Amino acid sequence: MMANTSVPHHEKAFPVLEGPQIAKLRSFGMTRKTYADEVLIEIGNAIPGLFVVLDGQTRIVDRVNDDRVIRASGPGEFNGELGILTGQRVFVACVPDRVTRRASSPGA
């Protein structure tokens, strides 16, 4: 039997973009500065677009459970992709925990 050499599930579910991938995204959008606790994605709203964390960190929070942090995203990680792909309304919120730069698709 062959050894399992596949990519771990966590890395598949939460890939980290590298320099050339981020540069490609930047060519379609813009870079913006965001501030601690500024709401980027809010529960019940349509997704404004995809964005990649360039520096700093964002938190995906569960508003129903006292803003419990579900996941933090750091440099190279991105948010907003599932809503764009599925067209669903947002069921969690996304906020930076400190001053953050992000590369965004138009409208995000």
N, C-alpha and C positions, 0 to 999 in steps of 0.2 A: 504494500500500500504506500502511495506517495504521501510525503509530508504536506500539511496544509501551509502553503506559503502565501495565501491571500492577504490582502490588506485588512487589518483589524476593523471590526464593525464601526467603532467610534470614529476612526479616520475616514471611513466612507461617508458616514452621516454628517460629519463636521469637518470637511476639508479646509485646508488653509491655502489661500492663493499665494503665489510667489510673484516676484517683481514683474516678469513679462506678462503674466495674467492680469495683474493690477493695472499695468500700463495700458493694456488693451481696453479694459473697462473705462479707464480715465478718458480714452479717446472718444467714448460715447456719452460721457457725462461731465461731471464737474467735481471739484474738491471743495468741501465745506468744513467749517469749524463748528462744532456743537459744544454745548456746555452741560455741566453736571445737572442731572435731573430734567433736562429738556426732553420732552416727549417726541420720539422719532416715529414710533408706531404705537397706536392706541387701540385698545380693545373695541371691537364693533365697527371700526372704520375700514375703509378700503386700504390696501397696501399702497403707499405712495410711490414705491419703486424699490429697487435693489440697492443696497449700499454695503461697502466693504470698509471695515475698520482699518485705518492707516496707522494710527497710534492711539493710545488710550485704551478704553474698554467700554463696552456696552453690556447691559444686563437685560435678559428676557425675564419679565416678571409676571407673576400671576396676580392680577388685581383682585380677584375674588378671595384670595388667601393672604391678605395683608402685604401685598407686593413681595411675596416669597420669590426669591431668585431661583429660576428654573435652570438658567444657563448663563454664563458670561462669555462674551466674544472678544477676543483680542486682535492684535494686528494680523491682517491677512484673512480673517474670518468675515463672513458676510451674513446679512439679515435681509429678510423680505422676499426671498426667492420662492418660498412655498405659496404665498398668497398670489404672487404673479402667475405661477404655474397653474394653480387650482382655481383662481378667481374668488376664493372664499374670503369672507370678512375675517378680520383679525380676532383671535381669541386670547392673545397675550399681548402685553405691552413691551416696548423696547426703549430703554433710556440709558444715556451715558452715565457713568459714575464719576467722571471727571472730564475736564476739557479734552476733547477728542477731535481728531481730523478723520474725515471719511470721504471716500470716493463714491459718488452717487450716480445712478442713472437719471436721465432727465425727469424732473418732477419730484424726486425723492429728497 
